[in-house]
Amino acid sequence: MKIIDVAEPSKINREPDQTVSLIQNGKSVEDGFQIQTVQMRSYKQNVDKNLGTFTIITAYVETDHGSIEILYDEGYRGETALDDSVKFLTENLGLSSLILRCTISLKNKT
């Protein structure tokens, strides 16, 4: 099962422009889910001549019970939007919160 938990899924209905893998081939367990993959993904939407590029950043978590892609951030965040989000997430203990949020969403939708 693959769940897309984004307000307008059509905006990310393609390959991401950029992907950063945070966990690959993982075996840790959270709330009964074996976490296999965690990725942050960037989808560039449009460019405004004054504001720059509008980017949607999602988190993708794959488990033994299915996968989920959720909205993490969006807006005119500059050319390093994905790298900035990954840095913030990993330096501020946000990874465990992100995984917990995704497993709760998976549990609620299954």
RODO-88990 format. One line per 8 residues: their letters; for each residue x, y, z of C-alpha. Coordinates in nm, 4 decimals. Each point is the difference from the previous one (the first is absolute). Layout:
N
A> X/Y/Z ~ ...
This chain:
110
MKIIDVAE> 0.0000/0.0000/0.0000 ~ 0.1272/0.3472/-0.0884 ~ -0.1588/0.3047/0.1606 ~ 0.0480/0.3542/-0.1296 ~ -0.0939/0.2421/0.2781 ~ 0.0324/0.3291/-0.1883 ~ -0.2825/0.2479/-0.0583 ~ 0.0458/-0.0029/-0.3789
PSKINREP> 0.1607/-0.3341/-0.0941 ~ 0.0028/0.0965/-0.3689 ~ 0.2805/0.2485/0.0765 ~ 0.2347/-0.2837/0.0953 ~ -0.1276/-0.2638/-0.2433 ~ 0.3437/-0.0379/-0.1609 ~ 0.3580/-0.0794/0.0856 ~ 0.1430/0.2467/0.2523
DQTVSLIQ> 0.2468/0.2604/-0.1234 ~ 0.2330/-0.0851/0.2864 ~ 0.0122/-0.2753/0.2634 ~ 0.2082/-0.0378/0.3147 ~ 0.0006/-0.3413/0.1694 ~ 0.0197/0.0115/0.3783 ~ -0.0501/-0.3729/0.0632 ~ 0.0529/-0.2840/-0.2477
NGKSVEDG> -0.0508/-0.3697/0.0683 ~ -0.0986/0.0840/0.3547 ~ -0.1100/-0.2560/0.2519 ~ -0.1062/0.2148/0.2943 ~ -0.3522/-0.0416/0.1333 ~ -0.2310/0.2841/0.0979 ~ -0.3488/-0.0666/0.1344 ~ -0.0090/-0.3463/-0.1611
FQIQTVQM> 0.1266/0.1193/-0.3403 ~ 0.3396/-0.1001/-0.1340 ~ 0.1445/0.3187/-0.1515 ~ 0.1773/-0.0902/-0.3241 ~ 0.0471/0.3316/-0.1813 ~ -0.0259/0.3672/0.0899 ~ 0.0466/0.2611/-0.2716 ~ -0.0526/0.3709/-0.0340
RSYKQNVD> -0.1239/0.0985/-0.3466 ~ -0.0148/0.3310/-0.1814 ~ -0.2477/0.0919/-0.2750 ~ 0.0527/0.3345/-0.1725 ~ -0.3298/0.1519/-0.1056 ~ 0.0435/0.3395/-0.1607 ~ 0.2375/0.2939/-0.0109 ~ -0.0955/0.3542/0.0913
KNLGTFTI> 0.2383/0.2662/-0.1305 ~ 0.0004/0.1751/0.3389 ~ -0.0416/-0.2842/0.2488 ~ 0.1892/-0.2804/-0.1728 ~ -0.1012/-0.3647/-0.0165 ~ -0.3040/-0.1328/0.1844 ~ 0.0931/-0.3408/0.1403 ~ -0.2009/-0.2772/0.1647
ITAYVETD> 0.2064/-0.2124/0.2382 ~ -0.1369/-0.3357/0.1074 ~ 0.1123/-0.2777/0.2293 ~ -0.0277/-0.3553/-0.1295 ~ 0.0050/-0.2889/0.2475 ~ -0.0122/-0.3623/-0.1109 ~ -0.0844/-0.2685/0.2552 ~ -0.0824/-0.3686/-0.0005
HGSIEILY> -0.3700/0.0991/0.0123 ~ 0.0055/0.2479/-0.2886 ~ 0.1351/0.3410/-0.0879 ~ -0.1117/0.3565/0.0510 ~ 0.1030/0.3322/-0.1498 ~ -0.0964/0.3050/0.2026 ~ 0.0394/0.3731/-0.0406 ~ 0.2969/0.1309/0.1981
DEGYRGET> 0.0302/0.3601/-0.1280 ~ -0.0878/0.2152/-0.2963 ~ 0.0628/0.3505/-0.1215 ~ 0.2605/0.2270/-0.1506 ~ 0.2948/-0.1373/0.1964 ~ 0.2895/0.0601/-0.2391 ~ 0.2195/-0.2345/-0.1985 ~ 0.1219/-0.1911/0.3079
ALDDSVKF> -0.3465/-0.0708/0.1412 ~ 0.0401/-0.3766/0.0212 ~ 0.3497/0.0116/0.1472 ~ -0.1133/0.2584/0.2565 ~ -0.2961/-0.2183/0.1018 ~ 0.2173/-0.3102/0.0321 ~ 0.2541/0.1898/0.2091 ~ -0.2699/0.1354/0.2312
LTENLGLS> -0.1642/-0.3411/0.0317 ~ 0.3193/-0.1893/0.0805 ~ 0.1583/0.2604/0.2293 ~ -0.3067/0.0543/0.2170 ~ -0.1149/-0.3545/0.0807 ~ -0.2820/0.0307/-0.2489 ~ 0.0566/-0.3322/-0.1716 ~ -0.1604/-0.2067/0.2748
SLILRCTI> -0.2983/0.2365/0.0096 ~ -0.0392/-0.0236/-0.3761 ~ 0.0072/-0.3803/0.0105 ~ -0.2515/-0.0074/0.2852 ~ -0.2306/0.2395/-0.1880 ~ 0.0138/-0.2248/-0.3077 ~ -0.0626/-0.3233/0.1889 ~ -0.2990/0.1546/0.1772
SLKNKT> -0.1399/0.1130/-0.3368 ~ 0.0583/-0.3451/-0.1487 ~ -0.1709/-0.1653/0.2945 ~ -0.3001/0.2343/-0.0252 ~ -0.0415/-0.0559/-0.3733 ~ 0.0262/-0.3800/0.0036
